[in-house]
Each structure stands twice: as structure tokens, then as C-alpha cells.
Amino acid sequence: MNIIKVSANSRTSAVAGAIAGVMREHNRAEVQAIGAGAVNQAVKAIAIARGYLQEDGLHIVCIPEFTSVTIEGNERTAIRLVVEPR
């Protein structure tokens, strides 16, 4: 399963569709964001995906955690949002 990476410029509806699709297929999704704008878009996308999945009778929760990622040789702290069924 791939990590859904979100930037500050990501379209929330597109990310929400990706989250809903991964949840339907794998029953778990991981969303990763670096920076306040990206985290904002990720959380909004999860809220939208929650609405999409409720129509299918699937209720989700989001578990936030910190993770380290290496970008161009530099280590950065990211937020990983683990989305699972309730």
C-alpha cells in the first residue's frame, strides 16, 4: 500500500477520493504531509473522505503520528495520518 502524499496545493476532493479508494480496497490508508498548509489540506480531505465512506456504511477514524522522512538528503519531520475503520 502506498502512502498518499499531500502538499499545500493538493486538491482536497482529489485527495479525499484517493483516501476513499484506498480504504475500500485495503481497509487502511496512510496520508503524509509536511508543513502547516499540507496538514490542513490532509485533514480537510479526510473529513471529505469520511462523508464519502459513510455512504458505504464505513466509519473511519484518524490516528496522527510523527514520522521522519529524507528529502534531497535532508531529514524532515512529517505528520502521518493513519486512517482506519472505526
Secondary structure by P-SEA (a helix, b strand, c coil): cccccccccccaaaaaaaaaaaaaaccbbbbbbccaaaaaaaaaaaaaaaaaaaaacccbbbbbbbbbbbcccbbbbbbbbbbbcc
